[in-house]
Amino acid sequence: MFRALSIEPIRIEERSKDEVRANIFVFAVTCALIRFIPIIVRKLS
């Protein structure tokens, strides 16, 4: 694992960027769910 880190730092930077994008996407989705769940519950009830 450490060899891969030392040999290919560029891939790790790309991977970290993808992870950051994924984390932002998950954060946005959870925020949207937190906002819309009460509205959906009100409509159902």
mmCIF entry with sequence, helices, sheets and N, C-alpha, C, O atoms, coordinates in Angstrom:
data_MODEL
# 
_entry.id   MODEL 
# 
_entity.id                         1 
_entity.type                       polymer 
_entity.pdbx_number_of_molecules   1 
# 
_entity_poly.entity_id                      1 
_entity_poly.type                           'polypeptide(L)' 
_entity_poly.nstd_linkage                   no 
_entity_poly.nstd_monomer                   no 
_entity_poly.pdbx_seq_one_letter_code       MFRALSIEPIRIEERSKDEVRANIFVFAVTCALIRFIPIIVRKLS 
_entity_poly.pdbx_seq_one_letter_code_can   MFRALSIEPIRIEERSKDEVRANIFVFAVTCALIRFIPIIVRKLS 
_entity_poly.pdbx_strand_id                 A 
# 
loop_
_entity_poly_seq.entity_id 
_entity_poly_seq.num 
_entity_poly_seq.mon_id 
_entity_poly_seq.hetero 
1 1  MET n 
1 2  PHE n 
1 3  ARG n 
1 4  ALA n 
1 5  LEU n 
1 6  SER n 
1 7  ILE n 
1 8  GLU n 
1 9  PRO n 
1 10 ILE n 
1 11 ARG n 
1 12 ILE n 
1 13 GLU n 
1 14 GLU n 
1 15 ARG n 
1 16 SER n 
1 17 LYS n 
1 18 ASP n 
1 19 GLU n 
1 20 VAL n 
1 21 ARG n 
1 22 ALA n 
1 23 ASN n 
1 24 ILE n 
1 25 PHE n 
1 26 VAL n 
1 27 PHE n 
1 28 ALA n 
1 29 VAL n 
1 30 THR n 
1 31 CYS n 
1 32 ALA n 
1 33 LEU n 
1 34 ILE n 
1 35 ARG n 
1 36 PHE n 
1 37 ILE n 
1 38 PRO n 
1 39 ILE n 
1 40 ILE n 
1 41 VAL n 
1 42 ARG n 
1 43 LYS n 
1 44 LEU n 
1 45 SER n 
# 
_struct_asym.id          A 
_struct_asym.entity_id   1 
# 
loop_
_struct_conf.conf_type_id 
_struct_conf.id 
_struct_conf.pdbx_PDB_helix_id 
_struct_conf.beg_label_comp_id 
_struct_conf.beg_label_asym_id 
_struct_conf.beg_label_seq_id 
_struct_conf.pdbx_beg_PDB_ins_code 
_struct_conf.end_label_comp_id 
_struct_conf.end_label_asym_id 
_struct_conf.end_label_seq_id 
_struct_conf.pdbx_end_PDB_ins_code 
_struct_conf.beg_auth_comp_id 
_struct_conf.beg_auth_asym_id 
_struct_conf.beg_auth_seq_id 
_struct_conf.end_auth_comp_id 
_struct_conf.end_auth_asym_id 
_struct_conf.end_auth_seq_id 
_struct_conf.pdbx_PDB_helix_class 
_struct_conf.details 
_struct_conf.pdbx_PDB_helix_length 
HELX_P HELX_P1 AA1 PHE A 2 ? ILE A 7  ? PHE A 2 ILE A 7  1 ? 6  
HELX_P HELX_P2 AA2 PRO A 9 ? LEU A 44 ? PRO A 9 LEU A 44 1 ? 36 
# 
_struct_conf_type.id          HELX_P 
_struct_conf_type.criteria    ? 
_struct_conf_type.reference   ? 
# 
loop_
_atom_site.group_PDB 
_atom_site.id 
_atom_site.type_symbol 
_atom_site.label_atom_id 
_atom_site.label_alt_id 
_atom_site.label_comp_id 
_atom_site.label_asym_id 
_atom_site.label_entity_id 
_atom_site.label_seq_id 
_atom_site.pdbx_PDB_ins_code 
_atom_site.Cartn_x 
_atom_site.Cartn_y 
_atom_site.Cartn_z 
_atom_site.occupancy 
_atom_site.B_iso_or_equiv 
_atom_site.pdbx_formal_charge 
_atom_site.auth_seq_id 
_atom_site.auth_comp_id 
_atom_site.auth_asym_id 
_atom_site.auth_atom_id 
_atom_site.pdbx_PDB_model_num 
ATOM 1   N N  . MET A 1 1  ? 0.838   -1.193 0.000  1.00 0.00 ? 1  MET A N  1 
ATOM 2   C CA . MET A 1 1  ? 0.000   0.000  0.000  1.00 0.00 ? 1  MET A CA 1 
ATOM 3   C C  . MET A 1 1  ? 0.881   1.254  0.000  1.00 0.00 ? 1  MET A C  1 
ATOM 4   O O  . MET A 1 1  ? 0.608   2.210  -0.726 1.00 0.00 ? 1  MET A O  1 
ATOM 5   N N  . PHE A 1 2  ? 1.933   1.243  0.816  1.00 0.00 ? 2  PHE A N  1 
ATOM 6   C CA . PHE A 1 2  ? 2.808   2.408  0.856  1.00 0.00 ? 2  PHE A CA 1 
ATOM 7   C C  . PHE A 1 2  ? 3.564   2.563  -0.461 1.00 0.00 ? 2  PHE A C  1 
ATOM 8   O O  . PHE A 1 2  ? 3.843   3.683  -0.888 1.00 0.00 ? 2  PHE A O  1 
ATOM 9   N N  . ARG A 1 3  ? 3.897   1.444  -1.109 1.00 0.00 ? 3  ARG A N  1 
ATOM 10  C CA . ARG A 1 3  ? 4.576   1.529  -2.408 1.00 0.00 ? 3  ARG A CA 1 
ATOM 11  C C  . ARG A 1 3  ? 3.677   2.216  -3.428 1.00 0.00 ? 3  ARG A C  1 
ATOM 12  O O  . ARG A 1 3  ? 4.127   3.072  -4.191 1.00 0.00 ? 3  ARG A O  1 
ATOM 13  N N  . ALA A 1 4  ? 2.420   1.840  -3.435 1.00 0.00 ? 4  ALA A N  1 
ATOM 14  C CA . ALA A 1 4  ? 1.500   2.466  -4.382 1.00 0.00 ? 4  ALA A CA 1 
ATOM 15  C C  . ALA A 1 4  ? 1.397   3.966  -4.096 1.00 0.00 ? 4  ALA A C  1 
ATOM 16  O O  . ALA A 1 4  ? 1.309   4.777  -5.018 1.00 0.00 ? 4  ALA A O  1 
ATOM 17  N N  . LEU A 1 5  ? 1.407   4.324  -2.818 1.00 0.00 ? 5  LEU A N  1 
ATOM 18  C CA . LEU A 1 5  ? 1.326   5.742  -2.482 1.00 0.00 ? 5  LEU A CA 1 
ATOM 19  C C  . LEU A 1 5  ? 2.536   6.489  -3.019 1.00 0.00 ? 5  LEU A C  1 
ATOM 20  O O  . LEU A 1 5  ? 2.392   7.578  -3.574 1.00 0.00 ? 5  LEU A O  1 
ATOM 21  N N  . SER A 1 6  ? 3.735   5.918  -2.861 1.00 0.00 ? 6  SER A N  1 
ATOM 22  C CA . SER A 1 6  ? 4.948   6.622  -3.282 1.00 0.00 ? 6  SER A CA 1 
ATOM 23  C C  . SER A 1 6  ? 5.085   6.636  -4.799 1.00 0.00 ? 6  SER A C  1 
ATOM 24  O O  . SER A 1 6  ? 5.628   7.585  -5.363 1.00 0.00 ? 6  SER A O  1 
ATOM 25  N N  . ILE A 1 7  ? 4.600   5.592  -5.461 1.00 0.00 ? 7  ILE A N  1 
ATOM 26  C CA . ILE A 1 7  ? 4.779   5.514  -6.912 1.00 0.00 ? 7  ILE A CA 1 
ATOM 27  C C  . ILE A 1 7  ? 3.744   6.377  -7.639 1.00 0.00 ? 7  ILE A C  1 
ATOM 28  O O  . ILE A 1 7  ? 4.089   7.049  -8.611 1.00 0.00 ? 7  ILE A O  1 
ATOM 29  N N  . GLU A 1 8  ? 2.502   6.374  -7.196 1.00 0.00 ? 8  GLU A N  1 
ATOM 30  C CA . GLU A 1 8  ? 1.439   7.032  -7.953 1.00 0.00 ? 8  GLU A CA 1 
ATOM 31  C C  . GLU A 1 8  ? 0.720   8.080  -7.102 1.00 0.00 ? 8  GLU A C  1 
ATOM 32  O O  . GLU A 1 8  ? -0.411  7.853  -6.672 1.00 0.00 ? 8  GLU A O  1 
ATOM 33  N N  . PRO A 1 9  ? 1.360   9.223  -6.855 1.00 0.00 ? 9  PRO A N  1 
ATOM 34  C CA . PRO A 1 9  ? 0.682   10.272 -6.072 1.00 0.00 ? 9  PRO A CA 1 
ATOM 35  C C  . PRO A 1 9  ? -0.437  10.948 -6.859 1.00 0.00 ? 9  PRO A C  1 
ATOM 36  O O  . PRO A 1 9  ? -1.393  11.459 -6.276 1.00 0.00 ? 9  PRO A O  1 
ATOM 37  N N  . ILE A 1 10 ? -0.310  10.946 -8.205 1.00 0.00 ? 10 ILE A N  1 
ATOM 38  C CA . ILE A 1 10 ? -1.320  11.626 -9.022 1.00 0.00 ? 10 ILE A CA 1 
ATOM 39  C C  . ILE A 1 10 ? -2.661  10.908 -8.892 1.00 0.00 ? 10 ILE A C  1 
ATOM 40  O O  . ILE A 1 10 ? -3.705  11.545 -8.747 1.00 0.00 ? 10 ILE A O  1 
ATOM 41  N N  . ARG A 1 11 ? -2.621  9.580  -8.944 1.00 0.00 ? 11 ARG A N  1 
ATOM 42  C CA . ARG A 1 11 ? -3.878  8.833  -8.817 1.00 0.00 ? 11 ARG A CA 1 
ATOM 43  C C  . ARG A 1 11 ? -4.524  9.087  -7.461 1.00 0.00 ? 11 ARG A C  1 
ATOM 44  O O  . ARG A 1 11 ? -5.748  9.177  -7.363 1.00 0.00 ? 11 ARG A O  1 
ATOM 45  N N  . ILE A 1 12 ? -3.712  9.203  -6.419 1.00 0.00 ? 12 ILE A N  1 
ATOM 46  C CA . ILE A 1 12 ? -4.280  9.438  -5.087 1.00 0.00 ? 12 ILE A CA 1 
ATOM 47  C C  . ILE A 1 12 ? -4.955  10.809 -5.055 1.00 0.00 ? 12 ILE A C  1 
ATOM 48  O O  . ILE A 1 12 ? -6.015  10.966 -4.451 1.00 0.00 ? 12 ILE A O  1 
ATOM 49  N N  . GLU A 1 13 ? -4.335  11.811 -5.711 1.00 0.00 ? 13 GLU A N  1 
ATOM 50  C CA . GLU A 1 13 ? -4.971  13.125 -5.745 1.00 0.00 ? 13 GLU A CA 1 
ATOM 51  C C  . GLU A 1 13 ? -6.303  13.045 -6.480 1.00 0.00 ? 13 GLU A C  1 
ATOM 52  O O  . GLU A 1 13 ? -7.294  13.628 -6.040 1.00 0.00 ? 13 GLU A O  1 
ATOM 53  N N  . GLU A 1 14 ? -6.328  12.319 -7.608 1.00 0.00 ? 14 GLU A N  1 
ATOM 54  C CA . GLU A 1 14 ? -7.591  12.164 -8.331 1.00 0.00 ? 14 GLU A CA 1 
ATOM 55  C C  . GLU A 1 14 ? -8.614  11.438 -7.471 1.00 0.00 ? 14 GLU A C  1 
ATOM 56  O O  . GLU A 1 14 ? -9.789  11.803 -7.441 1.00 0.00 ? 14 GLU A O  1 
ATOM 57  N N  . ARG A 1 15 ? -8.151  10.400 -6.770 1.00 0.00 ? 15 ARG A N  1 
ATOM 58  C CA . ARG A 1 15 ? -9.073  9.632  -5.934 1.00 0.00 ? 15 ARG A CA 1 
ATOM 59  C C  . ARG A 1 15 ? -9.628  10.515 -4.821 1.00 0.00 ? 15 ARG A C  1 
ATOM 60  O O  . ARG A 1 15 ? -10.819 10.452 -4.518 1.00 0.00 ? 15 ARG A O  1 
ATOM 61  N N  . SER A 1 16 ? -8.770  11.341 -4.206 1.00 0.00 ? 16 SER A N  1 
ATOM 62  C CA . SER A 1 16 ? -9.248  12.201 -3.125 1.00 0.00 ? 16 SER A CA 1 
ATOM 63  C C  . SER A 1 16 ? -10.245 13.220 -3.668 1.00 0.00 ? 16 SER A C  1 
ATOM 64  O O  . SER A 1 16 ? -11.224 13.550 -2.997 1.00 0.00 ? 16 SER A O  1 
ATOM 65  N N  . LYS A 1 17 ? -10.002 13.720 -4.881 1.00 0.00 ? 17 LYS A N  1 
ATOM 66  C CA . LYS A 1 17 ? -10.977 14.641 -5.477 1.00 0.00 ? 17 LYS A CA 1 
ATOM 67  C C  . LYS A 1 17 ? -12.315 13.940 -5.665 1.00 0.00 ? 17 LYS A C  1 
ATOM 68  O O  . LYS A 1 17 ? -13.366 14.503 -5.358 1.00 0.00 ? 17 LYS A O  1 
ATOM 69  N N  . ASP A 1 18 ? -12.273 12.704 -6.171 1.00 0.00 ? 18 ASP A N  1 
ATOM 70  C CA . ASP A 1 18 ? -13.521 11.960 -6.350 1.00 0.00 ? 18 ASP A CA 1 
ATOM 71  C C  . ASP A 1 18 ? -14.206 11.728 -5.010 1.00 0.00 ? 18 ASP A C  1 
ATOM 72  O O  . ASP A 1 18 ? -15.430 11.814 -4.912 1.00 0.00 ? 18 ASP A O  1 
ATOM 73  N N  . GLU A 1 19 ? -13.416 11.432 -3.973 1.00 0.00 ? 19 GLU A N  1 
ATOM 74  C CA . GLU A 1 19 ? -14.015 11.216 -2.653 1.00 0.00 ? 19 GLU A CA 1 
ATOM 75  C C  . GLU A 1 19 ? -14.656 12.497 -2.144 1.00 0.00 ? 19 GLU A C  1 
ATOM 76  O O  . GLU A 1 19 ? -15.738 12.462 -1.558 1.00 0.00 ? 19 GLU A O  1 
ATOM 77  N N  . VAL A 1 20 ? -13.994 13.627 -2.364 1.00 0.00 ? 20 VAL A N  1 
ATOM 78  C CA . VAL A 1 20 ? -14.570 14.904 -1.930 1.00 0.00 ? 20 VAL A CA 1 
ATOM 79  C C  . VAL A 1 20 ? -15.878 15.164 -2.664 1.00 0.00 ? 20 VAL A C  1 
ATOM 80  O O  . VAL A 1 20 ? -16.860 15.593 -2.059 1.00 0.00 ? 20 VAL A O  1 
ATOM 81  N N  . ARG A 1 21 ? -15.889 14.902 -3.981 1.00 0.00 ? 21 ARG A N  1 
ATOM 82  C CA . ARG A 1 21 ? -17.132 15.089 -4.740 1.00 0.00 ? 21 ARG A CA 1 
ATOM 83  C C  . ARG A 1 21 ? -18.221 14.168 -4.222 1.00 0.00 ? 21 ARG A C  1 
ATOM 84  O O  . ARG A 1 21 ? -19.372 14.584 -4.086 1.00 0.00 ? 21 ARG A O  1 
ATOM 85  N N  . ALA A 1 22 ? -17.876 12.933 -3.934 1.00 0.00 ? 22 ALA A N  1 
ATOM 86  C CA . ALA A 1 22 ? -18.870 11.987 -3.424 1.00 0.00 ? 22 ALA A CA 1 
ATOM 87  C C  . ALA A 1 22 ? -19.389 12.445 -2.066 1.00 0.00 ? 22 ALA A C  1 
ATOM 88  O O  . ALA A 1 22 ? -20.586 12.356 -1.792 1.00 0.00 ? 22 ALA A O  1 
ATOM 89  N N  . ASN A 1 23 ? -18.477 12.940 -1.206 1.00 0.00 ? 23 ASN A N  1 
ATOM 90  C CA . ASN A 1 23 ? -18.904 13.406 0.111  1.00 0.00 ? 23 ASN A CA 1 
ATOM 91  C C  . ASN A 1 23 ? -19.831 14.605 -0.020 1.00 0.00 ? 23 ASN A C  1 
ATOM 92  O O  . ASN A 1 23 ? -20.827 14.699 0.697  1.00 0.00 ? 23 ASN A O  1 
ATOM 93  N N  . ILE A 1 24 ? -19.513 15.522 -0.930 1.00 0.00 ? 24 ILE A N  1 
ATOM 94  C CA . ILE A 1 24 ? -20.379 16.685 -1.135 1.00 0.00 ? 24 ILE A CA 1 
ATOM 95  C C  . ILE A 1 24 ? -21.746 16.236 -1.645 1.00 0.00 ? 24 ILE A C  1 
ATOM 96  O O  . ILE A 1 24 ? -22.778 16.759 -1.224 1.00 0.00 ? 24 ILE A O  1 
ATOM 97  N N  . PHE A 1 25 ? -21.742 15.258 -2.559 1.00 0.00 ? 25 PHE A N  1 
ATOM 98  C CA . PHE A 1 25 ? -23.009 14.753 -3.105 1.00 0.00 ? 25 PHE A CA 1 
ATOM 99  C C  . PHE A 1 25 ? -23.852 14.127 -2.002 1.00 0.00 ? 25 PHE A C  1 
ATOM 100 O O  . PHE A 1 25 ? -25.052 14.386 -1.908 1.00 0.00 ? 25 PHE A O  1 
ATOM 101 N N  . VAL A 1 26 ? -23.219 13.299 -1.164 1.00 0.00 ? 26 VAL A N  1 
ATOM 102 C CA . VAL A 1 26 ? -23.951 12.651 -0.066 1.00 0.00 ? 26 VAL A CA 1 
ATOM 103 C C  . VAL A 1 26 ? -24.480 13.707 0.894  1.00 0.00 ? 26 VAL A C  1 
ATOM 104 O O  . VAL A 1 26 ? -25.611 13.603 1.368  1.00 0.00 ? 26 VAL A O  1 
ATOM 105 N N  . PHE A 1 27 ? -23.668 14.728 1.185  1.00 0.00 ? 27 PHE A N  1 
ATOM 106 C CA . PHE A 1 27 ? -24.093 15.797 2.085  1.00 0.00 ? 27 PHE A CA 1 
ATOM 107 C C  . PHE A 1 27 ? -25.305 16.529 1.515  1.00 0.00 ? 27 PHE A C  1 
ATOM 108 O O  . PHE A 1 27 ? -26.257 16.820 2.240  1.00 0.00 ? 27 PHE A O  1 
ATOM 109 N N  . ALA A 1 28 ? -25.268 16.826 0.217  1.00 0.00 ? 28 ALA A N  1 
ATOM 110 C CA . ALA A 1 28 ? -26.388 17.526 -0.411 1.00 0.00 ? 28 ALA A CA 1 
ATOM 111 C C  . ALA A 1 28 ? -27.647 16.669 -0.380 1.00 0.00 ? 28 ALA A C  1 
ATOM 112 O O  . ALA A 1 28 ? -28.741 17.167 -0.119 1.00 0.00 ? 28 ALA A O  1 
ATOM 113 N N  . VAL A 1 29 ? -27.483 15.364 -0.651 1.00 0.00 ? 29 VAL A N  1 
ATOM 114 C CA . VAL A 1 29 ? -28.648 14.470 -0.653 1.00 0.00 ? 29 VAL A CA 1 
ATOM 115 C C  . VAL A 1 29 ? -29.252 14.377 0.739  1.00 0.00 ? 29 VAL A C  1 
ATOM 116 O O  . VAL A 1 29 ? -30.473 14.410 0.890  1.00 0.00 ? 29 VAL A O  1 
ATOM 117 N N  . THR A 1 30 ? -28.403 14.261 1.760  1.00 0.00 ? 30 THR A N  1 
ATOM 118 C CA . THR A 1 30 ? -28.936 14.165 3.124  1.00 0.00 ? 30 THR A CA 1 
ATOM 119 C C  . THR A 1 30 ? -29.634 15.462 3.517  1.00 0.00 ? 30 THR A C  1 
ATOM 120 O O  . THR A 1 30 ? -30.676 15.428 4.171  1.00 0.00 ? 30 THR A O  1 
ATOM 121 N N  . CYS A 1 31 ? -29.071 16.607 3.125  1.00 0.00 ? 31 CYS A N  1 
ATOM 122 C CA . CYS A 1 31 ? -29.731 17.881 3.432  1.00 0.00 ? 31 CYS A CA 1 
ATOM 123 C C  . CYS A 1 31 ? -31.089 17.953 2.743  1.00 0.00 ? 31 CYS A C  1 
ATOM 124 O O  . CYS A 1 31 ? -32.069 18.401 3.339  1.00 0.00 ? 31 CYS A O  1 
ATOM 125 N N  . ALA A 1 32 ? -31.147 17.514 1.494  1.00 0.00 ? 32 ALA A N  1 
ATOM 126 C CA . ALA A 1 32 ? -32.416 17.531 0.768  1.00 0.00 ? 32 ALA A CA 1 
ATOM 127 C C  . ALA A 1 32 ? -33.429 16.617 1.448  1.00 0.00 ? 32 ALA A C  1 
ATOM 128 O O  . ALA A 1 32 ? -34.597 16.978 1.595  1.00 0.00 ? 32 ALA A O  1 
ATOM 129 N N  . LEU A 1 33 ? -32.981 15.427 1.865  1.00 0.00 ? 33 LEU A N  1 
ATOM 130 C CA . LEU A 1 33 ? -33.895 14.509 2.543  1.00 0.00 ? 33 LEU A CA 1 
ATOM 131 C C  . LEU A 1 33 ? -34.397 15.118 3.842  1.00 0.00 ? 33 LEU A C  1 
ATOM 132 O O  . LEU A 1 33 ? -35.585 15.030 4.153  1.00 0.00 ? 33 LEU A O  1 
ATOM 133 N N  . ILE A 1 34 ? -33.496 15.738 4.604  1.00 0.00 ? 34 ILE A N  1 
ATOM 134 C CA . ILE A 1 34 ? -33.902 16.336 5.881  1.00 0.00 ? 34 ILE A CA 1 
ATOM 135 C C  . ILE A 1 34 ? -34.932 17.430 5.635  1.00 0.00 ? 34 ILE A C  1 
ATOM 136 O O  . ILE A 1 34 ? -35.837 17.623 6.447  1.00 0.00 ? 34 ILE A O  1 
ATOM 137 N N  . ARG A 1 35 ? -34.802 18.154 4.512  1.00 0.00 ? 35 ARG A N  1 
ATOM 138 C CA . ARG A 1 35 ? -35.775 19.208 4.232  1.00 0.00 ? 35 ARG A CA 1 
ATOM 139 C C  . ARG A 1 35 ? -37.102 18.637 3.764  1.00 0.00 ? 35 ARG A C  1 
ATOM 140 O O  . ARG A 1 35 ? -38.161 19.126 4.157  1.00 0.00 ? 35 ARG A O  1 
ATOM 141 N N  . PHE A 1 36 ? -37.052 17.585 2.911  1.00 0.00 ? 36 PHE A N  1 
ATOM 142 C CA . PHE A 1 36 ? -38.280 17.120 2.268  1.00 0.00 ? 36 PHE A CA 1 
ATOM 143 C C  . PHE A 1 36 ? -39.047 16.109 3.099  1.00 0.00 ? 36 PHE A C  1 
ATOM 144 O O  . PHE A 1 36 ? -40.247 15.937 2.884  1.00 0.00 ? 36 PHE A O  1 
ATOM 145 N N  . ILE A 1 37 ? -38.396 15.430 4.047  1.00 0.00 ? 37 ILE A N  1 
ATOM 146 C CA . ILE A 1 37 ? -39.098 14.408 4.830  1.00 0.00 ? 37 ILE A CA 1 
ATOM 147 C C  . ILE A 1 37 ? -40.284 15.005 5.600  1.00 0.00 ? 37 ILE A C  1 
ATOM 148 O O  . ILE A 1 37 ? -41.365 14.417 5.564  1.00 0.00 ? 37 ILE A O  1 
ATOM 149 N N  . PRO A 1 38 ? -40.138 16.141 6.294  1.00 0.00 ? 38 PRO A N  1 
ATOM 150 C CA . PRO A 1 38 ? -41.315 16.695 6.996  1.00 0.00 ? 38 PRO A CA 1 
ATOM 151 C C  . PRO A 1 38 ? -42.451 17.045 6.037  1.00 0.00 ? 38 PRO A C  1 
ATOM 152 O O  . PRO A 1 38 ? -43.620 16.857 6.373  1.00 0.00 ? 38 PRO A O  1 
ATOM 153 N N  . ILE A 1 39 ? -42.123 17.549 4.849  1.00 0.00 ? 39 ILE A N  1 
ATOM 154 C CA . ILE A 1 39 ? -43.174 17.887 3.872  1.00 0.00 ? 39 ILE A CA 1 
ATOM 155 C C  . ILE A 1 39 ? -43.911 16.625 3.441  1.00 0.00 ? 39 ILE A C  1 
ATOM 156 O O  . ILE A 1 39 ? -45.139 16.609 3.364  1.00 0.00 ? 39 ILE A O  1 
ATOM 157 N N  . ILE A 1 40 ? -43.150 15.564 3.161  1.00 0.00 ? 40 ILE A N  1 
ATOM 158 C CA . ILE A 1 40 ? -43.768 14.301 2.740  1.00 0.00 ? 40 ILE A CA 1 
ATOM 159 C C  . ILE A 1 40 ? -44.630 13.738 3.867  1.00 0.00 ? 40 ILE A C  1 
ATOM 160 O O  . ILE A 1 40 ? -45.732 13.246 3.622  1.00 0.00 ? 40 ILE A O  1 
ATOM 161 N N  . VAL A 1 41 ? -44.136 13.808 5.084  1.00 0.00 ? 41 VAL A N  1 
ATOM 162 C CA . VAL A 1 41 ? -44.900 13.285 6.225  1.00 0.00 ? 41 VAL A CA 1 
ATOM 163 C C  . VAL A 1 41 ? -46.196 14.069 6.386  1.00 0.00 ? 41 VAL A C  1 
ATOM 164 O O  . VAL A 1 41 ? -47.240 13.480 6.670  1.00 0.00 ? 41 VAL A O  1 
ATOM 165 N N  . ARG A 1 42 ? -46.147 15.385 6.210  1.00 0.00 ? 42 ARG A N  1 
ATOM 166 C CA . ARG A 1 42 ? -47.374 16.184 6.315  1.00 0.00 ? 42 ARG A CA 1 
ATOM 167 C C  . ARG A 1 42 ? -48.373 15.798 5.233  1.00 0.00 ? 42 ARG A C  1 
ATOM 168 O O  . ARG A 1 42 ? -49.572 15.706 5.496  1.00 0.00 ? 42 ARG A O  1 
ATOM 169 N N  . LYS A 1 43 ? -47.879 15.570 4.006  1.00 0.00 ? 43 LYS A N  1 
ATOM 170 C CA . LYS A 1 43 ? -48.795 15.194 2.924  1.00 0.00 ? 43 LYS A CA 1 
ATOM 171 C C  . LYS A 1 43 ? -49.421 13.834 3.191  1.00 0.00 ? 43 LYS A C  1 
ATOM 172 O O  . LYS A 1 43 ? -50.606 13.632 2.927  1.00 0.00 ? 43 LYS A O  1 
ATOM 173 N N  . LEU A 1 44 ? -48.626 12.895 3.716  1.00 0.00 ? 44 LEU A N  1 
ATOM 174 C CA . LEU A 1 44 ? -49.164 11.560 3.976  1.00 0.00 ? 44 LEU A CA 1 
ATOM 175 C C  . LEU A 1 44 ? -50.152 11.586 5.136  1.00 0.00 ? 44 LEU A C  1 
ATOM 176 O O  . LEU A 1 44 ? -51.162 10.883 5.101  1.00 0.00 ? 44 LEU A O  1 
ATOM 177 N N  . SER A 1 45 ? -49.879 12.376 6.147  1.00 0.00 ? 45 SER A N  1 
ATOM 178 C CA . SER A 1 45 ? -50.751 12.416 7.322  1.00 0.00 ? 45 SER A CA 1 
ATOM 179 C C  . SER A 1 45 ? -51.779 13.523 7.204  1.00 0.00 ? 45 SER A C  1 
ATOM 180 O O  . SER A 1 45 ? -52.598 13.703 8.106  1.00 0.00 ? 45 SER A O  1 
# 
